[in-house]
Amino acid sequence: YPMAVEAAKLLRDRGLDFVWFFLGDGADRAAVEAKISVYGLEDTVRLKGFVMNPYAYMSACDIYVHPAYLEAQPLAIMEAIVLGKAIVSTDSLGGKAVLNYGEKGLLVSQNAGAIAEGIMKMNGDPALKASFENRYTPEDNLREKKAYAQNWDALLSE
């Protein structure tokens, strides 16, 4: 989240009008709150904390942003794909794999400037944004079910 707050500042400095909801909690919350205050982003960045049902926020968003340094299996990205969202994600191992190396979402470097640029690019190019929306297909569902079943079979046979 600290990297995302930095990106939010850059976006605001570039004149983008937006509200960014941060869902979830963690050890960095106090530092994130302090950074939001220092940058004067209280009206732009809203910390919601743990949310039992995040889908109301995810389904209402224009762009789903996933600013992770390290993530092996990003469930939230998979949920955003299923919800048909345009996605900007850092190029963590999981982000690259789930977004099929940029086929299903925009991958950016793991820094605030790259995240802000990716959001500006997605926001400023309706055709690009539309190309990443509704990318989850029935074939994806079948392929993923088969892959999970094979992984479980391999684990159980060890």
Backbone bond lengths (Angstrom), bond angles and torsions (degrees), N, CA, C in turn:
res aa  C-N    CA-C-N  psi(-1)  N-CA   C-N-CA  omega(-1)  CA-C   N-CA-C  phi
1 Y - - - 1.457 - - 1.525 113.84 -
2 P 1.347 119.92 -34.03 1.465 117.68 177.81 1.534 112.58 -57.48
3 M 1.331 117.09 -39.09 1.453 121.40 178.32 1.534 110.38 -64.21
4 A 1.326 117.45 -37.55 1.456 121.53 179.85 1.527 111.31 -69.07
5 V 1.326 117.58 -35.64 1.470 120.34 177.04 1.525 109.53 -64.16
6 E 1.324 115.95 -41.46 1.473 120.08 176.28 1.537 110.06 -60.26
7 A 1.310 116.90 -43.25 1.468 120.96 178.29 1.524 110.46 -62.65
8 A 1.322 117.61 -40.86 1.467 121.44 178.62 1.525 110.75 -60.68
9 K 1.326 116.83 -41.06 1.465 120.01 177.85 1.523 110.17 -61.76
10 L 1.313 117.03 -45.12 1.459 120.88 179.34 1.531 111.32 -61.05
11 L 1.320 116.34 -41.39 1.468 120.65 179.08 1.527 111.13 -64.55
12 R 1.322 115.90 -44.05 1.470 119.24 178.83 1.526 110.21 -64.00
13 D 1.335 116.88 -41.63 1.460 120.77 178.89 1.530 112.03 -62.03
14 R 1.331 116.06 -26.75 1.474 120.59 177.83 1.525 112.49 -87.51
15 G 1.349 116.26 0.86 1.457 120.36 174.44 1.515 115.70 90.60
16 L 1.327 117.93 8.35 1.464 119.61 179.06 1.525 109.71 -73.44
17 D 1.316 116.43 131.65 1.461 122.97 177.55 1.529 107.60 -95.03
18 F 1.326 117.03 115.48 1.458 120.76 -175.64 1.521 110.36 -158.95
19 V 1.324 114.70 164.92 1.464 123.00 168.61 1.514 105.57 -128.56
20 W 1.326 116.11 131.80 1.458 121.64 -177.86 1.519 107.74 -118.25
21 F 1.313 116.12 116.66 1.463 121.90 178.04 1.522 109.05 -93.07
22 F 1.323 116.24 126.65 1.449 122.22 174.78 1.517 107.32 -101.75
23 L 1.320 117.05 119.03 1.457 121.93 179.10 1.522 109.05 -103.73
24 G 1.322 116.41 141.73 1.448 121.71 178.82 1.519 111.50 104.71
25 D 1.302 114.43 167.89 1.463 121.69 -179.91 1.516 109.08 -131.31
26 G 1.304 114.93 168.06 1.454 119.14 177.75 1.506 111.34 -178.73
27 A 1.310 114.66 -177.85 1.457 121.50 -176.29 1.525 112.39 -66.41
28 D 1.324 117.78 -22.10 1.466 121.39 -177.45 1.527 113.99 -87.23
29 R 1.318 118.30 3.53 1.465 120.12 -172.54 1.533 112.93 -55.40
30 A 1.320 118.30 -47.04 1.471 120.65 -178.40 1.528 110.47 -61.68
31 A 1.328 117.44 -41.94 1.462 120.76 178.98 1.530 110.63 -65.96
32 V 1.319 116.64 -38.70 1.462 120.92 178.92 1.528 109.84 -65.86
33 E 1.322 117.20 -45.25 1.471 120.89 177.74 1.524 110.96 -59.20
34 A 1.324 116.90 -42.31 1.468 120.89 179.70 1.525 110.76 -63.43
35 K 1.334 116.84 -42.86 1.460 120.97 -179.07 1.533 110.56 -66.44
36 I 1.320 116.93 -38.93 1.464 121.19 176.53 1.528 109.46 -60.18
37 S 1.321 116.46 -43.17 1.457 121.71 -179.89 1.532 111.46 -66.04
38 V 1.327 116.96 -45.96 1.466 121.36 -179.97 1.527 110.70 -59.03
39 Y 1.322 117.37 -40.91 1.468 121.86 -178.78 1.529 112.82 -84.16
40 G 1.325 117.89 -6.51 1.466 120.31 -179.27 1.517 112.88 67.54
41 L 1.327 116.38 38.46 1.466 121.45 -176.22 1.532 113.34 -101.65
42 E 1.311 117.93 17.55 1.472 120.18 -174.99 1.530 113.11 -58.02
43 D 1.328 118.29 -33.08 1.461 120.85 179.54 1.525 112.63 -85.26
44 T 1.320 116.60 -11.28 1.460 121.12 -175.78 1.522 112.39 -104.97
45 V 1.329 116.77 -42.88 1.462 121.89 -179.39 1.521 107.94 -107.39
46 R 1.309 115.97 120.61 1.464 120.89 -177.22 1.518 110.42 -119.64
47 L 1.325 115.39 118.83 1.458 121.37 178.71 1.518 109.17 -86.01
48 K 1.303 117.03 115.62 1.465 121.16 -178.83 1.519 112.01 -95.06
49 G 1.334 117.95 -15.42 1.460 120.01 -177.60 1.522 110.36 71.52
50 F 1.336 114.46 -159.51 1.460 118.97 179.17 1.520 109.19 -67.01
51 V 1.317 116.29 130.83 1.465 122.90 178.80 1.522 106.87 -123.69
52 M 1.329 115.89 121.65 1.463 120.23 -177.88 1.526 111.88 -58.04
53 N 1.327 116.74 -41.39 1.457 120.72 -178.84 1.534 108.38 -126.61
54 P 1.325 117.69 95.42 1.463 120.62 -177.31 1.525 114.17 -76.52
55 Y 1.329 117.35 -8.02 1.460 119.92 -172.01 1.519 113.60 -66.93
56 A 1.314 118.39 -26.78 1.468 119.62 176.14 1.528 109.73 -62.98
57 Y 1.323 116.83 -41.38 1.464 120.54 178.04 1.520 110.51 -70.96
58 M 1.318 116.51 -45.36 1.462 120.02 -176.89 1.528 111.29 -64.55
59 S 1.318 117.28 -41.09 1.462 118.66 -177.89 1.528 112.03 -71.43
60 A 1.334 117.56 -23.66 1.464 121.08 -179.65 1.532 113.12 -88.01
61 C 1.321 118.24 -13.15 1.465 119.49 -174.33 1.526 111.20 -75.29
62 D 1.320 115.25 152.31 1.467 121.06 175.08 1.524 110.84 -81.17
63 I 1.331 115.28 -40.35 1.461 121.86 179.91 1.524 107.02 -137.54
64 Y 1.322 116.57 131.30 1.461 119.93 174.24 1.529 107.30 -92.37
65 V 1.338 116.23 127.46 1.466 121.68 -178.09 1.522 109.01 -114.66
66 H 1.322 115.67 130.99 1.465 121.50 -178.40 1.535 109.18 -124.54
67 P 1.349 116.93 90.64 1.464 120.36 -176.10 1.524 112.64 -93.10
68 A 1.309 117.65 81.12 1.464 121.36 -176.70 1.517 111.17 -112.28
69 Y 1.336 116.13 144.43 1.463 120.72 172.34 1.521 110.25 -83.37
70 L 1.326 115.10 -43.30 1.456 120.85 -174.97 1.517 108.46 -144.73
71 E 1.308 116.51 122.67 1.458 120.16 176.86 1.512 107.83 -158.20
72 A 1.314 115.47 127.38 1.458 120.13 -176.73 1.527 112.01 -86.40
73 Q 1.310 117.80 -43.49 1.469 121.75 -176.16 1.526 108.26 -134.94
74 P 1.326 118.05 86.38 1.462 121.33 -174.52 1.538 112.78 -78.20
75 L 1.315 115.20 90.08 1.460 121.03 -179.52 1.523 111.54 -57.12
76 A 1.329 117.60 -39.46 1.466 120.14 -178.34 1.530 111.65 -62.35
77 I 1.325 117.84 -36.82 1.471 119.56 176.29 1.523 109.88 -65.18
78 M 1.321 116.96 -42.38 1.467 119.82 178.90 1.526 110.49 -61.35
79 E 1.320 116.77 -39.83 1.467 120.41 178.27 1.527 110.58 -65.12
80 A 1.329 117.47 -40.87 1.463 120.87 178.58 1.529 111.04 -64.58
81 I 1.326 117.44 -37.32 1.465 120.38 177.03 1.521 109.81 -62.88
82 V 1.322 116.11 -47.21 1.466 120.12 -179.35 1.527 110.54 -61.73
83 L 1.338 117.27 -33.96 1.466 121.30 178.62 1.531 112.38 -78.59
84 G 1.320 117.27 -2.09 1.463 120.43 175.55 1.515 114.42 80.32
85 K 1.309 118.33 23.25 1.461 122.02 -175.20 1.523 112.50 -86.32
86 A 1.322 115.29 147.21 1.462 121.03 167.15 1.520 106.04 -73.62
87 I 1.328 117.09 136.54 1.466 121.44 -171.54 1.522 110.49 -126.01
88 V 1.343 114.23 135.26 1.462 121.97 167.93 1.523 105.29 -115.92
89 S 1.316 116.81 121.50 1.462 121.41 -178.77 1.516 110.06 -133.39
90 T 1.317 114.94 147.08 1.461 117.81 170.25 1.526 108.12 -68.39
91 D 1.313 115.25 158.90 1.456 120.53 -174.34 1.523 113.03 -85.73
92 S 1.334 115.15 47.43 1.468 119.81 172.48 1.528 107.87 -65.47
93 L 1.312 116.35 162.92 1.462 120.59 -178.82 1.529 111.34 -54.64
94 G 1.330 117.21 -48.53 1.461 120.98 -179.73 1.511 112.47 -66.82
95 G 1.325 116.64 -40.55 1.465 120.06 178.75 1.513 111.54 -60.04
96 K 1.337 115.92 -44.36 1.472 119.70 179.09 1.525 110.85 -62.76
97 A 1.322 116.44 -44.40 1.469 119.57 -176.73 1.526 111.44 -66.93
98 V 1.316 117.37 -47.81 1.470 120.29 -176.38 1.532 111.02 -67.83
99 L 1.325 116.82 -36.39 1.466 119.66 179.34 1.527 111.90 -87.03
100 N 1.319 115.92 11.19 1.464 122.30 177.82 1.533 111.08 51.08
101 Y 1.331 114.04 48.82 1.464 122.52 175.72 1.532 112.58 55.01
102 G 1.335 115.66 41.64 1.459 121.48 174.29 1.507 115.46 100.21
103 E 1.319 117.85 -2.16 1.463 120.77 179.83 1.534 111.54 -72.95
104 K 1.335 116.86 -33.65 1.465 120.29 -174.14 1.522 113.77 -111.91
105 G 1.314 116.81 5.64 1.451 121.06 178.82 1.507 110.20 -177.46
106 L 1.314 116.09 163.69 1.449 122.02 -178.18 1.523 109.51 -85.07
107 L 1.311 116.90 122.59 1.462 122.81 177.96 1.522 109.56 -99.06
108 V 1.345 115.81 134.56 1.455 121.21 -179.55 1.527 109.03 -131.40
109 S 1.310 116.43 163.36 1.465 121.35 177.54 1.524 110.12 -65.70
110 Q 1.317 114.63 162.83 1.463 121.31 -174.53 1.522 111.65 -87.51
111 N 1.333 115.53 64.74 1.462 120.72 174.71 1.513 109.49 -152.76
112 A 1.320 115.84 159.61 1.465 121.77 -174.16 1.528 112.39 -60.66
113 G 1.323 116.61 -40.79 1.458 119.90 -179.76 1.518 112.64 -61.70
114 A 1.317 116.40 -42.64 1.470 120.63 179.91 1.524 111.13 -68.29
115 I 1.328 116.93 -38.33 1.467 120.08 177.48 1.526 109.65 -63.11
116 A 1.329 116.91 -47.13 1.467 120.70 179.34 1.527 110.42 -60.49
117 E 1.333 117.42 -43.64 1.470 120.91 178.79 1.527 111.14 -61.98
118 G 1.332 116.62 -42.20 1.461 119.92 178.63 1.517 112.31 -62.48
119 I 1.309 116.53 -42.00 1.468 120.69 178.16 1.524 110.09 -65.25
120 M 1.333 117.37 -44.55 1.472 120.58 178.61 1.535 110.38 -61.66
121 K 1.314 116.38 -41.38 1.469 120.94 179.74 1.526 110.21 -63.22
122 M 1.331 116.64 -48.33 1.464 120.90 -179.29 1.524 110.44 -64.67
123 N 1.327 116.87 -43.28 1.457 121.77 -178.15 1.532 111.65 -67.47
124 G 1.327 116.97 -34.68 1.456 120.88 -175.70 1.511 115.55 -88.62
125 D 1.313 117.47 -3.71 1.465 120.91 -177.00 1.529 109.62 -129.38
126 P 1.353 116.72 89.41 1.469 119.75 -177.34 1.528 113.82 -56.67
127 A 1.332 117.49 -33.45 1.467 119.90 179.56 1.528 110.42 -68.17
128 L 1.327 117.05 -41.22 1.460 120.71 177.23 1.525 109.67 -62.74
129 K 1.325 116.14 -47.82 1.469 120.71 -179.97 1.528 110.14 -57.67
130 A 1.315 116.62 -47.05 1.468 120.79 -179.51 1.529 111.53 -63.22
131 S 1.335 117.04 -31.76 1.461 119.74 -178.98 1.527 112.00 -67.86
132 F 1.330 117.14 -21.59 1.461 120.80 -179.69 1.530 112.59 -99.92
133 E 1.302 117.83 -6.93 1.466 120.35 179.74 1.523 110.31 -84.82
134 N 1.320 115.20 147.47 1.471 121.83 175.44 1.524 112.62 54.67
135 R 1.337 115.91 47.81 1.457 121.55 -179.07 1.521 113.52 -91.56
136 Y 1.316 117.75 -6.76 1.468 120.99 -178.43 1.521 108.91 -83.79
137 T 1.319 116.41 124.64 1.457 121.05 -175.45 1.537 110.03 -118.31
138 P 1.314 117.74 163.69 1.468 119.81 174.10 1.531 112.02 -57.55
139 E 1.335 116.65 -33.44 1.466 120.15 177.83 1.529 110.92 -64.24
140 D 1.343 116.29 -38.44 1.468 120.41 176.12 1.523 109.74 -59.59
141 N 1.313 116.10 -44.56 1.469 121.68 -178.33 1.534 109.87 -59.44
142 L 1.310 117.04 -48.54 1.466 120.58 -179.94 1.527 111.68 -63.51
143 R 1.336 117.13 -44.57 1.460 121.36 -179.93 1.532 110.57 -61.25
144 E 1.339 116.78 -42.82 1.463 120.25 -179.28 1.524 111.30 -67.53
145 K 1.327 117.64 -39.90 1.465 120.27 177.69 1.528 110.38 -61.57
146 K 1.334 117.16 -43.34 1.458 121.16 179.44 1.525 110.86 -63.94
147 A 1.336 116.79 -42.80 1.470 120.51 -179.79 1.523 110.84 -63.50
148 Y 1.325 117.71 -43.10 1.468 120.11 178.86 1.528 110.76 -65.08
149 A 1.330 117.08 -41.05 1.461 120.20 179.23 1.530 110.41 -63.30
150 Q 1.330 117.62 -41.88 1.465 120.81 178.42 1.524 111.15 -64.43
151 N 1.332 116.78 -40.44 1.468 120.23 178.59 1.525 110.97 -63.45
152 W 1.324 116.78 -43.11 1.470 119.95 178.77 1.514 111.18 -65.20
153 D 1.329 116.99 -42.62 1.458 120.56 177.78 1.535 111.07 -59.66
154 A 1.316 116.16 -41.99 1.467 119.60 179.19 1.523 111.17 -65.11
155 L 1.314 117.26 -41.96 1.458 120.78 178.68 1.538 112.16 -64.43
156 L 1.310 115.57 -42.03 1.464 120.20 -177.95 1.524 112.65 -71.64
157 S 1.313 117.07 -25.06 1.463 119.85 -178.26 1.533 112.21 -85.86
158 E 1.327 118.13 -6.74 1.468 120.18 179.71 1.491 111.98 -77.50
